[in-house]
Amino acid sequence: MLNKQFHTKIYSYSHSKPMLEILKTVWGRVEPYMNIYSTSSFYLSLSQKEHHQMIDYTAKKN
């Protein structure tokens, strides 16, 4: 749930309704698979690292 909120917030900065609709559809299709990956400590650690990088890049406006 938090992961989806995190990404939706980032996507919302585009102010593109068509893109947000597409992403909503794609998210609905891939979310079950993301839940499978989150049960692996390796993928969970990698995901957390990547999310921290996204926050850093956003803060630096990259």
CHARMM internal coordinates of N, CA and C (Angstrom, degrees):
IC EDIT
DIST 1 N 1 CA 1.4585
DIST 1 CA 1 C 1.5306
ANGL 1 N 1 CA 1 C 110.68
DIST 1 C 2 N 1.3269
ANGL 1 CA 1 C 2 N 117.05
DIHE 1 N 1 CA 1 C 2 N -47.87
DIST 2 N 2 CA 1.4656
ANGL 1 C 2 N 2 CA 119.53
DIHE 1 CA 1 C 2 N 2 CA 179.94
DIST 2 CA 2 C 1.5259
ANGL 2 N 2 CA 2 C 111.27
DIHE 1 C 2 N 2 CA 2 C -65.09
DIST 2 C 3 N 1.3280
ANGL 2 CA 2 C 3 N 115.91
DIHE 2 N 2 CA 2 C 3 N -36.01
DIST 3 N 3 CA 1.4609
ANGL 2 C 3 N 3 CA 119.90
DIHE 2 CA 2 C 3 N 3 CA 179.29
DIST 3 CA 3 C 1.5331
ANGL 3 N 3 CA 3 C 110.40
DIHE 2 C 3 N 3 CA 3 C -61.38
DIST 3 C 4 N 1.3015
ANGL 3 CA 3 C 4 N 115.90
DIHE 3 N 3 CA 3 C 4 N -45.25
DIST 4 N 4 CA 1.4709
ANGL 3 C 4 N 4 CA 120.36
DIHE 3 CA 3 C 4 N 4 CA 179.69
DIST 4 CA 4 C 1.5301
ANGL 4 N 4 CA 4 C 110.35
DIHE 3 C 4 N 4 CA 4 C -64.16
DIST 4 C 5 N 1.3196
ANGL 4 CA 4 C 5 N 117.81
DIHE 4 N 4 CA 4 C 5 N -42.09
DIST 5 N 5 CA 1.4640
ANGL 4 C 5 N 5 CA 121.48
DIHE 4 CA 4 C 5 N 5 CA 178.28
DIST 5 CA 5 C 1.5248
ANGL 5 N 5 CA 5 C 110.50
DIHE 4 C 5 N 5 CA 5 C -62.63
DIST 5 C 6 N 1.3199
ANGL 5 CA 5 C 6 N 116.47
DIHE 5 N 5 CA 5 C 6 N -41.34
DIST 6 N 6 CA 1.4614
ANGL 5 C 6 N 6 CA 122.02
DIHE 5 CA 5 C 6 N 6 CA 179.33
DIST 6 CA 6 C 1.5295
ANGL 6 N 6 CA 6 C 110.13
DIHE 5 C 6 N 6 CA 6 C -58.81
DIST 6 C 7 N 1.3218
ANGL 6 CA 6 C 7 N 115.97
DIHE 6 N 6 CA 6 C 7 N -51.28
DIST 7 N 7 CA 1.4690
ANGL 6 C 7 N 7 CA 120.12
DIHE 6 CA 6 C 7 N 7 CA -177.43
DIST 7 CA 7 C 1.5246
ANGL 7 N 7 CA 7 C 111.85
DIHE 6 C 7 N 7 CA 7 C -69.63
DIST 7 C 8 N 1.3072
ANGL 7 CA 7 C 8 N 117.13
DIHE 7 N 7 CA 7 C 8 N -38.82
DIST 8 N 8 CA 1.4646
ANGL 7 C 8 N 8 CA 120.17
DIHE 7 CA 7 C 8 N 8 CA 179.03
DIST 8 CA 8 C 1.5236
ANGL 8 N 8 CA 8 C 110.45
DIHE 7 C 8 N 8 CA 8 C -61.48
DIST 8 C 9 N 1.3161
ANGL 8 CA 8 C 9 N 116.95
DIHE 8 N 8 CA 8 C 9 N -39.05
DIST 9 N 9 CA 1.4654
ANGL 8 C 9 N 9 CA 120.69
DIHE 8 CA 8 C 9 N 9 CA 178.00
DIST 9 CA 9 C 1.5227
ANGL 9 N 9 CA 9 C 110.42
DIHE 8 C 9 N 9 CA 9 C -62.02
DIST 9 C 10 N 1.3219
ANGL 9 CA 9 C 10 N 116.93
DIHE 9 N 9 CA 9 C 10 N -45.80
DIST 10 N 10 CA 1.4628
ANGL 9 C 10 N 10 CA 120.45
DIHE 9 CA 9 C 10 N 10 CA 178.90
DIST 10 CA 10 C 1.5293
ANGL 10 N 10 CA 10 C 110.24
DIHE 9 C 10 N 10 CA 10 C -62.06
DIST 10 C 11 N 1.3270
ANGL 10 CA 10 C 11 N 117.04
DIHE 10 N 10 CA 10 C 11 N -46.14
DIST 11 N 11 CA 1.4611
ANGL 10 C 11 N 11 CA 120.63
DIHE 10 CA 10 C 11 N 11 CA -179.64
DIST 11 CA 11 C 1.5219
ANGL 11 N 11 CA 11 C 111.82
DIHE 10 C 11 N 11 CA 11 C -61.88
DIST 11 C 12 N 1.3228
ANGL 11 CA 11 C 12 N 116.70
DIHE 11 N 11 CA 11 C 12 N -33.79
DIST 12 N 12 CA 1.4666
ANGL 11 C 12 N 12 CA 120.46
DIHE 11 CA 11 C 12 N 12 CA -176.33
DIST 12 CA 12 C 1.5234
ANGL 12 N 12 CA 12 C 112.54
DIHE 11 C 12 N 12 CA 12 C -62.60
DIST 12 C 13 N 1.3274
ANGL 12 CA 12 C 13 N 117.24
DIHE 12 N 12 CA 12 C 13 N -23.88
DIST 13 N 13 CA 1.4593
ANGL 12 C 13 N 13 CA 120.15
DIHE 12 CA 12 C 13 N 13 CA 179.71
DIST 13 CA 13 C 1.5298
ANGL 13 N 13 CA 13 C 112.47
DIHE 12 C 13 N 13 CA 13 C -67.76
DIST 13 C 14 N 1.3201
ANGL 13 CA 13 C 14 N 117.02
DIHE 13 N 13 CA 13 C 14 N -14.12
DIST 14 N 14 CA 1.4671
ANGL 13 C 14 N 14 CA 120.34
DIHE 13 CA 13 C 14 N 14 CA 178.51
DIST 14 CA 14 C 1.5305
ANGL 14 N 14 CA 14 C 111.26
DIHE 13 C 14 N 14 CA 14 C -72.93
DIST 14 C 15 N 1.3272
ANGL 14 CA 14 C 15 N 116.59
DIHE 14 N 14 CA 14 C 15 N -25.40
DIST 15 N 15 CA 1.4677
ANGL 14 C 15 N 15 CA 122.47
DIHE 14 CA 14 C 15 N 15 CA -176.52
DIST 15 CA 15 C 1.5255
ANGL 15 N 15 CA 15 C 111.49
DIHE 14 C 15 N 15 CA 15 C 56.40
DIST 15 C 16 N 1.3218
ANGL 15 CA 15 C 16 N 116.33
DIHE 15 N 15 CA 15 C 16 N 31.13
DIST 16 N 16 CA 1.4593
ANGL 15 C 16 N 16 CA 122.19
DIHE 15 CA 15 C 16 N 16 CA 179.53
DIST 16 CA 16 C 1.5241
ANGL 16 N 16 CA 16 C 108.84
DIHE 15 C 16 N 16 CA 16 C -111.69
DIST 16 C 17 N 1.3032
ANGL 16 CA 16 C 17 N 116.07
DIHE 16 N 16 CA 16 C 17 N 102.98
DIST 17 N 17 CA 1.4617
ANGL 16 C 17 N 17 CA 120.29
DIHE 16 CA 16 C 17 N 17 CA -179.25
DIST 17 CA 17 C 1.5305
ANGL 17 N 17 CA 17 C 111.93
DIHE 16 C 17 N 17 CA 17 C -61.44
DIST 17 C 18 N 1.3476
ANGL 17 CA 17 C 18 N 119.73
DIHE 17 N 17 CA 17 C 18 N -43.29
DIST 18 N 18 CA 1.4731
ANGL 17 C 18 N 18 CA 118.71
DIHE 17 CA 17 C 18 N 18 CA 178.07
DIST 18 CA 18 C 1.5320
ANGL 18 N 18 CA 18 C 112.72
DIHE 17 C 18 N 18 CA 18 C -60.32
DIST 18 C 19 N 1.3234
ANGL 18 CA 18 C 19 N 116.77
DIHE 18 N 18 CA 18 C 19 N -42.19
DIST 19 N 19 CA 1.4567
ANGL 18 C 19 N 19 CA 119.22
DIHE 18 CA 18 C 19 N 19 CA 179.52
DIST 19 CA 19 C 1.5216
ANGL 19 N 19 CA 19 C 110.86
DIHE 18 C 19 N 19 CA 19 C -64.80
DIST 19 C 20 N 1.3147
ANGL 19 CA 19 C 20 N 117.25
DIHE 19 N 19 CA 19 C 20 N -41.19
DIST 20 N 20 CA 1.4621
ANGL 19 C 20 N 20 CA 120.50
DIHE 19 CA 19 C 20 N 20 CA 179.90
DIST 20 CA 20 C 1.5276
ANGL 20 N 20 CA 20 C 111.65
DIHE 19 C 20 N 20 CA 20 C -63.99
DIST 20 C 21 N 1.3223
ANGL 20 CA 20 C 21 N 116.64
DIHE 20 N 20 CA 20 C 21 N -35.94
DIST 21 N 21 CA 1.4720
ANGL 20 C 21 N 21 CA 120.63
DIHE 20 CA 20 C 21 N 21 CA 177.41
DIST 21 CA 21 C 1.5240
ANGL 21 N 21 CA 21 C 110.65
DIHE 20 C 21 N 21 CA 21 C -67.04
DIST 21 C 22 N 1.3227
ANGL 21 CA 21 C 22 N 117.11
DIHE 21 N 21 CA 21 C 22 N -42.01
DIST 22 N 22 CA 1.4639
ANGL 21 C 22 N 22 CA 121.08
DIHE 21 CA 21 C 22 N 22 CA 178.09
DIST 22 CA 22 C 1.5215
ANGL 22 N 22 CA 22 C 109.93
DIHE 21 C 22 N 22 CA 22 C -63.40
DIST 22 C 23 N 1.3201
ANGL 22 CA 22 C 23 N 116.37
DIHE 22 N 22 CA 22 C 23 N -46.09
DIST 23 N 23 CA 1.4562
ANGL 22 C 23 N 23 CA 120.38
DIHE 22 CA 22 C 23 N 23 CA -179.70
DIST 23 CA 23 C 1.5210
ANGL 23 N 23 CA 23 C 111.77
DIHE 22 C 23 N 23 CA 23 C -63.15
DIST 23 C 24 N 1.3104
ANGL 23 CA 23 C 24 N 116.79
DIHE 23 N 23 CA 23 C 24 N -36.01
DIST 24 N 24 CA 1.4657
ANGL 23 C 24 N 24 CA 120.71
DIHE 23 CA 23 C 24 N 24 CA 177.83
DIST 24 CA 24 C 1.5280
ANGL 24 N 24 CA 24 C 109.88
DIHE 23 C 24 N 24 CA 24 C -62.40
DIST 24 C 25 N 1.3195
ANGL 24 CA 24 C 25 N 116.58
DIHE 24 N 24 CA 24 C 25 N -41.93
DIST 25 N 25 CA 1.4595
ANGL 24 C 25 N 25 CA 121.30
DIHE 24 CA 24 C 25 N 25 CA 178.71
DIST 25 CA 25 C 1.5217
ANGL 25 N 25 CA 25 C 111.07
DIHE 24 C 25 N 25 CA 25 C -66.01
DIST 25 C 26 N 1.3285
ANGL 25 CA 25 C 26 N 115.94
DIHE 25 N 25 CA 25 C 26 N -47.33
DIST 26 N 26 CA 1.4631
ANGL 25 C 26 N 26 CA 120.36
DIHE 25 CA 25 C 26 N 26 CA -179.69
DIST 26 CA 26 C 1.5280
ANGL 26 N 26 CA 26 C 109.93
DIHE 25 C 26 N 26 CA 26 C -62.52
DIST 26 C 27 N 1.3140
ANGL 26 CA 26 C 27 N 116.31
DIHE 26 N 26 CA 26 C 27 N -44.09
DIST 27 N 27 CA 1.4646
ANGL 26 C 27 N 27 CA 120.33
DIHE 26 CA 26 C 27 N 27 CA -178.89
DIST 27 CA 27 C 1.5318
ANGL 27 N 27 CA 27 C 110.12
DIHE 26 C 27 N 27 CA 27 C -57.61
DIST 27 C 28 N 1.3169
ANGL 27 CA 27 C 28 N 116.47
DIHE 27 N 27 CA 27 C 28 N -42.92
DIST 28 N 28 CA 1.4572
ANGL 27 C 28 N 28 CA 120.22
DIHE 27 CA 27 C 28 N 28 CA 179.66
DIST 28 CA 28 C 1.5196
ANGL 28 N 28 CA 28 C 113.18
DIHE 27 C 28 N 28 CA 28 C -60.72
DIST 28 C 29 N 1.3196
ANGL 28 CA 28 C 29 N 115.75
DIHE 28 N 28 CA 28 C 29 N -30.08
DIST 29 N 29 CA 1.4670
ANGL 28 C 29 N 29 CA 119.59
DIHE 28 CA 28 C 29 N 29 CA -179.50
DIST 29 CA 29 C 1.5240
ANGL 29 N 29 CA 29 C 113.20
DIHE 28 C 29 N 29 CA 29 C -83.50
DIST 29 C 30 N 1.3119
ANGL 29 CA 29 C 30 N 118.03
DIHE 29 N 29 CA 29 C 30 N -31.99
DIST 30 N 30 CA 1.4670
ANGL 29 C 30 N 30 CA 119.99
DIHE 29 CA 29 C 30 N 30 CA -175.37
DIST 30 CA 30 C 1.5264
ANGL 30 N 30 CA 30 C 113.46
DIHE 29 C 30 N 30 CA 30 C -96.82
DIST 30 C 31 N 1.3104
ANGL 30 CA 30 C 31 N 117.64
DIHE 30 N 30 CA 30 C 31 N -15.87
DIST 31 N 31 CA 1.4586
ANGL 30 C 31 N 31 CA 120.41
DIHE 30 CA 30 C 31 N 31 CA -176.13
DIST 31 CA 31 C 1.5302
ANGL 31 N 31 CA 31 C 113.78
DIHE 30 C 31 N 31 CA 31 C -55.60
DIST 31 C 32 N 1.3303
ANGL 31 CA 31 C 32 N 119.57
DIHE 31 N 31 CA 31 C 32 N -42.50
DIST 32 N 32 CA 1.4716
ANGL 31 C 32 N 32 CA 118.26
DIHE 31 CA 31 C 32 N 32 CA 178.50
DIST 32 CA 32 C 1.5356
ANGL 32 N 32 CA 32 C 112.72
DIHE 31 C 32 N 32 CA 32 C -59.50
DIST 32 C 33 N 1.3205
ANGL 32 CA 32 C 33 N 116.68
DIHE 32 N 32 CA 32 C 33 N -35.96
DIST 33 N 33 CA 1.4611
ANGL 32 C 33 N 33 CA 120.57
DIHE 32 CA 32 C 33 N 33 CA 179.58
DIST 33 CA 33 C 1.5309
ANGL 33 N 33 CA 33 C 111.02
DIHE 32 C 33 N 33 CA 33 C -72.59
DIST 33 C 34 N 1.3150
ANGL 33 CA 33 C 34 N 116.60
DIHE 33 N 33 CA 33 C 34 N -35.02
DIST 34 N 34 CA 1.4653
ANGL 33 C 34 N 34 CA 119.67
DIHE 33 CA 33 C 34 N 34 CA 176.81
DIST 34 CA 34 C 1.5279
ANGL 34 N 34 CA 34 C 110.12
DIHE 33 C 34 N 34 CA 34 C -63.98
DIST 34 C 35 N 1.3114
ANGL 34 CA 34 C 35 N 116.04
DIHE 34 N 34 CA 34 C 35 N -35.30
DIST 35 N 35 CA 1.4704
ANGL 34 C 35 N 35 CA 119.66
DIHE 34 CA 34 C 35 N 35 CA 178.13
DIST 35 CA 35 C 1.5262
ANGL 35 N 35 CA 35 C 111.05
DIHE 34 C 35 N 35 CA 35 C -65.16
DIST 35 C 36 N 1.3260
ANGL 35 CA 35 C 36 N 117.37
DIHE 35 N 35 CA 35 C 36 N -34.85
DIST 36 N 36 CA 1.4625
ANGL 35 C 36 N 36 CA 120.92
DIHE 35 CA 35 C 36 N 36 CA 177.20
DIST 36 CA 36 C 1.5245
ANGL 36 N 36 CA 36 C 109.80
DIHE 35 C 36 N 36 CA 36 C -64.98
DIST 36 C 37 N 1.3355
ANGL 36 CA 36 C 37 N 116.37
DIHE 36 N 36 CA 36 C 37 N -46.08
DIST 37 N 37 CA 1.4640
ANGL 36 C 37 N 37 CA 120.08
DIHE 36 CA 36 C 37 N 37 CA 179.85
DIST 37 CA 37 C 1.5255
ANGL 37 N 37 CA 37 C 111.99
DIHE 36 C 37 N 37 CA 37 C -63.56
DIST 37 C 38 N 1.3087
ANGL 37 CA 37 C 38 N 117.35
DIHE 37 N 37 CA 37 C 38 N -30.96
DIST 38 N 38 CA 1.4642
ANGL 37 C 38 N 38 CA 119.58
DIHE 37 CA 37 C 38 N 38 CA -176.81
DIST 38 CA 38 C 1.5214
ANGL 38 N 38 CA 38 C 112.56
DIHE 37 C 38 N 38 CA 38 C -69.88
DIST 38 C 39 N 1.3308
ANGL 38 CA 38 C 39 N 117.18
DIHE 38 N 38 CA 38 C 39 N -11.88
DIST 39 N 39 CA 1.4649
ANGL 38 C 39 N 39 CA 119.70
DIHE 38 CA 38 C 39 N 39 CA 177.54
DIST 39 CA 39 C 1.5256
ANGL 39 N 39 CA 39 C 111.61
DIHE 38 C 39 N 39 CA 39 C -81.92
DIST 39 C 40 N 1.3259
ANGL 39 CA 39 C 40 N 117.30
DIHE 39 N 39 CA 39 C 40 N -11.30
DIST 40 N 40 CA 1.4608
ANGL 39 C 40 N 40 CA 121.87
DIHE 39 CA 39 C 40 N 40 CA 178.34
DIST 40 CA 40 C 1.5307
ANGL 40 N 40 CA 40 C 109.28
DIHE 39 C 40 N 40 CA 40 C -92.14
DIST 40 C 41 N 1.3204
ANGL 40 CA 40 C 41 N 116.72
DIHE 40 N 40 CA 40 C 41 N 127.14
DIST 41 N 41 CA 1.4709
ANGL 40 C 41 N 41 CA 119.18
DIHE 40 CA 40 C 41 N 41 CA -179.19
DIST 41 CA 41 C 1.5217
ANGL 41 N 41 CA 41 C 111.51
DIHE 40 C 41 N 41 CA 41 C -63.04
DIST 41 C 42 N 1.3359
ANGL 41 CA 41 C 42 N 117.91
DIHE 41 N 41 CA 41 C 42 N -32.86
DIST 42 N 42 CA 1.4630
ANGL 41 C 42 N 42 CA 120.57
DIHE 41 CA 41 C 42 N 42 CA 178.39
DIST 42 CA 42 C 1.5176
ANGL 42 N 42 CA 42 C 110.56
DIHE 41 C 42 N 42 CA 42 C -64.42
DIST 42 C 43 N 1.3304
ANGL 42 CA 42 C 43 N 117.12
DIHE 42 N 42 CA 42 C 43 N -51.00
DIST 43 N 43 CA 1.4611
ANGL 42 C 43 N 43 CA 120.41
DIHE 42 CA 42 C 43 N 43 CA -178.04
DIST 43 CA 43 C 1.5231
ANGL 43 N 43 CA 43 C 111.88
DIHE 42 C 43 N 43 CA 43 C -68.71
DIST 43 C 44 N 1.3116
ANGL 43 CA 43 C 44 N 117.17
DIHE 43 N 43 CA 43 C 44 N -33.52
DIST 44 N 44 CA 1.4625
ANGL 43 C 44 N 44 CA 120.20
DIHE 43 CA 43 C 44 N 44 CA 177.43
DIST 44 CA 44 C 1.5229
ANGL 44 N 44 CA 44 C 110.09
DIHE 43 C 44 N 44 CA 44 C -64.87
DIST 44 C 45 N 1.3293
ANGL 44 CA 44 C 45 N 116.75
DIHE 44 N 44 CA 44 C 45 N -43.62
DIST 45 N 45 CA 1.4638
ANGL 44 C 45 N 45 CA 121.25
DIHE 44 CA 44 C 45 N 45 CA 177.92
DIST 45 CA 45 C 1.5281
ANGL 45 N 45 CA 45 C 110.88
DIHE 44 C 45 N 45 CA 45 C -63.72
DIST 45 C 46 N 1.3195
ANGL 45 CA 45 C 46 N 116.61
DIHE 45 N 45 CA 45 C 46 N -44.02
DIST 46 N 46 CA 1.4609
ANGL 45 C 46 N 46 CA 121.24
DIHE 45 CA 45 C 46 N 46 CA 178.43
DIST 46 CA 46 C 1.5257
ANGL 46 N 46 CA 46 C 110.61
DIHE 45 C 46 N 46 CA 46 C -62.44
DIST 46 C 47 N 1.3046
ANGL 46 CA 46 C 47 N 117.11
DIHE 46 N 46 CA 46 C 47 N -43.66
DIST 47 N 47 CA 1.4566
ANGL 46 C 47 N 47 CA 122.19
DIHE 46 CA 46 C 47 N 47 CA 179.44
DIST 47 CA 47 C 1.5271
ANGL 47 N 47 CA 47 C 111.27
DIHE 46 C 47 N 47 CA 47 C -61.24
DIST 47 C 48 N 1.3139
ANGL 47 CA 47 C 48 N 116.76
DIHE 47 N 47 CA 47 C 48 N -43.67
DIST 48 N 48 CA 1.4635
ANGL 47 C 48 N 48 CA 120.11
DIHE 47 CA 47 C 48 N 48 CA 179.10
DIST 48 CA 48 C 1.5280
ANGL 48 N 48 CA 48 C 110.83
DIHE 47 C 48 N 48 CA 48 C -62.90
DIST 48 C 49 N 1.3216
ANGL 48 CA 48 C 49 N 116.15
DIHE 48 N 48 CA 48 C 49 N -41.41
DIST 49 N 49 CA 1.4646
ANGL 48 C 49 N 49 CA 120.45
DIHE 48 CA 48 C 49 N 49 CA 177.75
DIST 49 CA 49 C 1.5313
ANGL 49 N 49 CA 49 C 110.64
DIHE 48 C 49 N 49 CA 49 C -60.54
DIST 49 C 50 N 1.3263
ANGL 49 CA 49 C 50 N 116.10
DIHE 49 N 49 CA 49 C 50 N -45.80
DIST 50 N 50 CA 1.4673
ANGL 49 C 50 N 50 CA 120.64
DIHE 49 CA 49 C 50 N 50 CA -179.42
DIST 50 CA 50 C 1.5215
ANGL 50 N 50 CA 50 C 111.64
DIHE 49 C 50 N 50 CA 50 C -65.48
DIST 50 C 51 N 1.3270
ANGL 50 CA 50 C 51 N 117.68
DIHE 50 N 50 CA 50 C 51 N -37.00
DIST 51 N 51 CA 1.4584
ANGL 50 C 51 N 51 CA 120.53
DIHE 50 CA 50 C 51 N 51 CA 178.10
DIST 51 CA 51 C 1.5326
ANGL 51 N 51 CA 51 C 111.00
DIHE 50 C 51 N 51 CA 51 C -66.29
DIST 51 C 52 N 1.3046
ANGL 51 CA 51 C 52 N 116.22
DIHE 51 N 51 CA 51 C 52 N -39.80
DIST 52 N 52 CA 1.4722
ANGL 51 C 52 N 52 CA 119.72
DIHE 51 CA 51 C 52 N 52 CA 176.71
DIST 52 CA 52 C 1.5231
ANGL 52 N 52 CA 52 C 110.55
DIHE 51 C 52 N 52 CA 52 C -63.76
DIST 52 C 53 N 1.3228
ANGL 52 CA 52 C 53 N 116.89
DIHE 52 N 52 CA 52 C 53 N -37.32
DIST 53 N 53 CA 1.4610
ANGL 52 C 53 N 53 CA 120.37
DIHE 52 CA 52 C 53 N 53 CA 176.74
DIST 53 CA 53 C 1.5292
ANGL 53 N 53 CA 53 C 110.78
DIHE 52 C 53 N 53 CA 53 C -64.12
DIST 53 C 54 N 1.3233
ANGL 53 CA 53 C 54 N 117.11
DIHE 53 N 53 CA 53 C 54 N -40.56
DIST 54 N 54 CA 1.4737
ANGL 53 C 54 N 54 CA 120.62
DIHE 53 CA 53 C 54 N 54 CA 178.72
DIST 54 CA 54 C 1.5245
ANGL 54 N 54 CA 54 C 110.43
DIHE 53 C 54 N 54 CA 54 C -61.99
DIST 54 C 55 N 1.3171
ANGL 54 CA 54 C 55 N 116.46
DIHE 54 N 54 CA 54 C 55 N -41.32
DIST 55 N 55 CA 1.4711
ANGL 54 C 55 N 55 CA 120.31
DIHE 54 CA 54 C 55 N 55 CA 178.39
DIST 55 CA 55 C 1.5246
ANGL 55 N 55 CA 55 C 109.73
DIHE 54 C 55 N 55 CA 55 C -63.77
DIST 55 C 56 N 1.3341
ANGL 55 CA 55 C 56 N 116.66
DIHE 55 N 55 CA 55 C 56 N -44.60
DIST 56 N 56 CA 1.4681
ANGL 55 C 56 N 56 CA 120.10
DIHE 55 CA 55 C 56 N 56 CA 178.59
DIST 56 CA 56 C 1.5203
ANGL 56 N 56 CA 56 C 111.60
DIHE 55 C 56 N 56 CA 56 C -61.41
DIST 56 C 57 N 1.3311
ANGL 56 CA 56 C 57 N 116.63
DIHE 56 N 56 CA 56 C 57 N -45.52
DIST 57 N 57 CA 1.4706
ANGL 56 C 57 N 57 CA 120.10
DIHE 56 CA 56 C 57 N 57 CA 179.78
DIST 57 CA 57 C 1.5173
ANGL 57 N 57 CA 57 C 111.53
DIHE 56 C 57 N 57 CA 57 C -63.19
DIST 57 C 58 N 1.3308
ANGL 57 CA 57 C 58 N 116.11
DIHE 57 N 57 CA 57 C 58 N -39.74
DIST 58 N 58 CA 1.4554
ANGL 57 C 58 N 58 CA 120.23
DIHE 57 CA 57 C 58 N 58 CA 179.34
DIST 58 CA 58 C 1.5235
ANGL 58 N 58 CA 58 C 110.07
DIHE 57 C 58 N 58 CA 58 C -65.12
DIST 58 C 59 N 1.3161
ANGL 58 CA 58 C 59 N 116.47
DIHE 58 N 58 CA 58 C 59 N -42.93
DIST 59 N 59 CA 1.4691
ANGL 58 C 59 N 59 CA 120.58
DIHE 58 CA 58 C 59 N 59 CA 179.35
DIST 59 CA 59 C 1.5255
ANGL 59 N 59 CA 59 C 111.44
DIHE 58 C 59 N 59 CA 59 C -62.48
DIST 59 C 60 N 1.3282
ANGL 59 CA 59 C 60 N 115.63
DIHE 59 N 59 CA 59 C 60 N -34.13
DIST 60 N 60 CA 1.4635
ANGL 59 C 60 N 60 CA 120.64
DIHE 59 CA 59 C 60 N 60 CA 178.93
DIST 60 CA 60 C 1.5311
ANGL 60 N 60 CA 60 C 113.03
DIHE 59 C 60 N 60 CA 60 C -88.37
DIST 60 C 61 N 1.3409
ANGL 60 CA 60 C 61 N 114.92
DIHE 60 N 60 CA 60 C 61 N -0.77
DIST 61 N 61 CA 1.4724
ANGL 60 C 61 N 61 CA 123.15
DIHE 60 CA 60 C 61 N 61 CA -178.88
DIST 61 CA 61 C 1.5224
ANGL 61 N 61 CA 61 C 112.13
DIHE 60 C 61 N 61 CA 61 C 58.77
DIST 61 C 62 N 1.3416
ANGL 61 CA 61 C 62 N 115.55
DIHE 61 N 61 CA 61 C 62 N 42.13
DIST 62 N 62 CA 1.4673
ANGL 61 C 62 N 62 CA 121.51
DIHE 61 CA 61 C 62 N 62 CA 176.02
DIST 62 CA 62 C 1.5046
ANGL 62 N 62 CA 62 C 108.98
DIHE 61 C 62 N 62 CA 62 C -91.98
END
COOR INIT
IC SEED 1 N 1 CA 1 C
IC BUILD
